[in-house]
Amino acid sequence: MIIRQLGRVDYQATWEKMRAFTDARTPDTKDELWVCEHAPVFTQGVAGKPEHLLFNPTNIPVIKTDRGGQITYHGPGQAMLYVLFDLKRAGFGVRELVIRIENAVIALLARHGVEAYGKRDAPGVYVKFQRQEAKIAALGLKVRNGRTYHGLAFNVNMDLTPFSAINPCGYQGLRVTHLHELGVDLSHATAGMSLAKELSRQLTGTPINSARSSQRQATVARYK
């Protein structure tokens, strides 16, 4: 699997490049993980409801995209990992892919002393912070002809204020956190590459036992 560090890139242009890469794939094309960050932007999934954008006083761009899920925020200090993956070649489906992506985040956080978990009915990775549940990673995918793009947003050290302008991922009152708030001092570059390497291991490893996965409360979501 090829890992590419893109730096800070435009969201719309990166989305178009992901689609072009996916459309041009052949059965021999290697899978890739793109690690990057974006300037402030709200993205709305295919099933997204406009009412989940509560207000937008700073006029952050809102882009309707083709991933699954509702509205979320991307901005500086958030590690984006785009998963350009051939499910047909891997021999497993979206359910297991989601679990593997979540497990990569959970494993990275565990190495830094943070306990995290996924939820079957709400895609992403969560932690307990100040006795409250808080989301630290959001997940949204697009599958076309058995190949995926879009992926994972992992909060490293960012301004969380824009999340107050939305119902994050469609959930009213959902708290959002980041590594810095949890006392983990990693740079954006270090966190992004560490997560990419862990995710590469998860995606190329042996099949996940479904019983064990359900016990870990891994998220299962439907994507178009």
Secondary structure as GFF3:
##gff-version 3
##sequence-region A 1 224
A	DSSP	beta_strand	2	8	.	.	.	ID=ss1
A	DSSP	alpha_helix	11	24	.	.	.	ID=ss2
A	DSSP	beta_strand	32	37	.	.	.	ID=ss3
A	DSSP	beta_strand	41	44	.	.	.	ID=ss4
A	DSSP	three_ten_helix	50	52	.	.	.	ID=ss5
A	DSSP	beta_strand	62	64	.	.	.	ID=ss6
A	DSSP	beta_strand	71	74	.	.	.	ID=ss7
A	DSSP	beta_strand	78	86	.	.	.	ID=ss8
A	DSSP	alpha_helix	87	90	.	.	.	ID=ss9
A	DSSP	alpha_helix	94	111	.	.	.	ID=ss10
A	DSSP	beta_strand	116	119	.	.	.	ID=ss11
A	DSSP	beta_strand	122	129	.	.	.	ID=ss12
A	DSSP	beta_strand	132	144	.	.	.	ID=ss13
A	DSSP	beta_strand	147	155	.	.	.	ID=ss14
A	DSSP	three_ten_helix	161	165	.	.	.	ID=ss15
A	DSSP	three_ten_helix	168	170	.	.	.	ID=ss16
A	DSSP	beta_strand	175	176	.	.	.	ID=ss17
A	DSSP	three_ten_helix	180	182	.	.	.	ID=ss18
A	DSSP	alpha_helix	188	204	.	.	.	ID=ss19
A	DSSP	alpha_helix	210	215	.	.	.	ID=ss20
###
